[in-house]
Amino acid sequence: MTKYIFVTGGVVSGIGKGISAASIGRLLKNRGFSVFMQKFDPYLNIDPGTMSPYQHGEVFVTADGAETDLDLGHYERFIDEELTKSASITTGKIYSRVIQKERRGDYDGVTVQVIPHVTDEIKSAVYRAAHETEADVIITEIGGTVGDIEGLPFIEAIRQIHSENPPEDVLYVHTVLIPAIPGSDELKTKPTQHSYKQLMSQGIKADILITRSDGEIDDSIKRKLSLFCDVSEEDVIESRHVDLIYEVPNVFREQKLDEIIMNHLHLEPKEQNSDEWREMVARFKKAKGRVDIALVGKYIQLHDAYISVSQALLDAGYDMGKRVNIHYIDAEELTDEESTCTRLKDMHGILVPGGFGERGVEGMILASKFAREANIPYFGICLGMQIAVIDIARNLAGLKGAHSTEIDVDTPYPVIDLMESQVGVENLGGTQRLGNYPCHLEDTSRARALYGTSDIRERHRHRYEFNNAFRGELRKAGLKIAGTNEDLDLVEIIELDAPDYFLACQFHPEFKSRPNAIHPLFKGFVEAAAKKVQP
């Protein structure tokens, strides 16, 4: 029998609802339960795939090719499970399904309405995940805050799920902000009281409150929340400020949130797992020393646009006892070799992440060239691999004007070109090479040594590819094709036989890196960068 936990937000957004949900998942995993997580986003887009990163941050891609909200990255890193398309549901997806059914005549001519048709489709997404995964617990985060007009159908749907199941099978967790009054720093519970009442007015009674605040939530605050929000003091959980986000499950465990949830859901206690997570966090916090890595991108004003890359870098550093200091560098500011040298000369490693469009590309090419010539470890991801190929083509192979046809359709040397299957595609959303694809690694490559195996599967999100017509010329210039998709005859990893790390991949390894299982390419890159630190 699957249990259901629904996590809602109140007062304001951006208070760590996703991290709280992921931490609950980690707590239950630590207690031996199987967990699957979902995010319900109330926007009308089918998914965030066509959104600007400035609108919604990173687009996280699942193994089966879903373009999703960045919170799914947090979920995967915390619970160490590969999520699927069933984990990401939007209003756009729900209404599309409802309209398709209406057009097919599935509703037998009745008037199609929000209740029951839209809410039934939302409930189906929850029950489908339970059926597909057979998880002990499904944790579903509802995006936005209680009271948002676009979120009302989701709130109504999860209310109905409570009425359709035994009360011990459904649990509601409400995350709230306890603001402090400027000047006096007095913490105020009134916004939480109003949020709780708003949720009650929609038929849902919160079982657990998770609070965020600048100050400590003392017993008097807990008593007040207990009195006005009809929850026991023990069910008011403080989400304290922490140095590492991975500490949050430990903070919750100290307040016995895992036991509280198990009691609410009548979950039979299982043998406590080892303290691996707690030990990992303790080891991470002992990290010292500093490794400076430049992340040269085009969306650096919003760091969430690169959240998985950043976290993979930080985790790789912590894992080896180092603190990675990420310098977010706008590629547009690298206008010539002098400005590139000025910004990058003190870096121990240079990473160029994924992205789309022309803006900043020439600066990224300069970054690749500088890393190569200055013997600074370079790691290119997706667009970052294409950048490295263009740099090598122009500056080592003598192919002046080499470029990607995404940027210059008239380039004399289209070393990066549109996939044949993408020619003529008009819709942007969901039409790229998405999700897991196989890759075979060359025996003598650095990648093969890092992975420790010859065949891997990695997640993709792109349209343009290495142009096979230039394999010969680029190999003569020193480029090493280290990994290929043999089924599609596509280049997946390139390297240079440089004394320092120079490796780039077409896929997104950051999506598979975990704090307790660092991705091999990030591990190798950060280790190479750390060797550049002066003793």
MOZI-V490648 format. One line per field, one symbol per residue. ss: DSSP state (a for helix, b for strand, c for the rest). phi: phi as a letter, one per 30 degrees, with the letter a starting at -180 (. if undefined). burial: # if it has 16 or more other C-alpha atoms within 10 Angstrom, else .. A space follows every 10 residues. Layout:
ss: ???
phi: ???
burial: ???
//
This chain:
ss: ccbbbbbbbc ccccccaaaa aaaaaaaaaa ccccbbbbbb bccccccaaa ccaaaacccb bcccccbbcc aaaaaaaaac ccccaaabbb aaaaaaaaaa aaaacccccc cccaaaaaaa aaaaaaaaaa aaacccbbbb bbccccccaa aaaaaaaaaa aaaaccaaab bbbbbbbccb ccccccbcca aaaaaaaaaa accccccbbb bbccccccaa aaaaaaaaac ccaaabbbcc ccccaaaaaa aaaaccaaaa aaaacccccc cccccaaaaa aaaaaccccb bbbbbbbccc ccaaaaaaaa aaaaaaaaac ccbbbbbbbb aaacccaaaa aaaaccccbb bbcccccccc aaaaaaaaaa aaaaccbbbb bcaaaaaaaa aaaaaccccc ccbbcccccc cccbbbbbca aacccccccc ccbbbbbbbb bccccaaaaa acccbbbbbb bbcbbbcaaa aaaaaaccbb bbbbbccccb bbbbbbcccc cbbbbcccaa aacbccbcca aaaaaaaaaa ccccc
phi: .dcbccccbb ibdicjdddd ddddededdd djcdbbbbbc cdddddadec ddeddbidcc cddcjdcbdd ddddedddch bddbeddbbb eedddddddd ddddidchid ddbdccdddd dddddddddd ddchddbccb ccdibejddd cedddddddd dddcbeedcb bccccbccdc dejchddcce ededdddddd dcjbcdcbcc cbadcddddd ddddddddch bdedcccccd dbdbdddeed ddddcidddd ddddchddec eddddedddd dddeddebib ccbdccbccd dcdddbdddd dddddddedc ibcdcdcdcd dddccadddd dedcdcdcab bcddlbjdei dddddddddd eddchcebbc bheddddddd edddcccicd ieacddcbdc edbddbbdde dcdidcdddi ccdbidbdbc cdecddeddd diacbbbbcb aaccbedddc eddddddjdc dcbbdddchb dcbbbbdcdc dbbbbdccdd dcdbdcadde ddeddddddd ddddd
burial: .######### #...###### ########## #.######## ###..####. ..#...#### ########## ########## .######### #####..##. .#........ ......#### ###.##..## ..#.###### #######..# ########## ##......## #########. ......#.#. ###.#####. ...####### ###...#... ###.##..#. #.#.###### .....##### ###.#.#### #...#.#... ......#..# #..##.#... ########## .#.####### ########## ########## #..#.....# #..#..#### #####....# ########## ##..###### ########## ####.##.#. #####.#... ..#######. .........# .######### ##..####.. .....#.### #######... ...#....## #####....# ######...# ########## ######.### ########## .#...
//
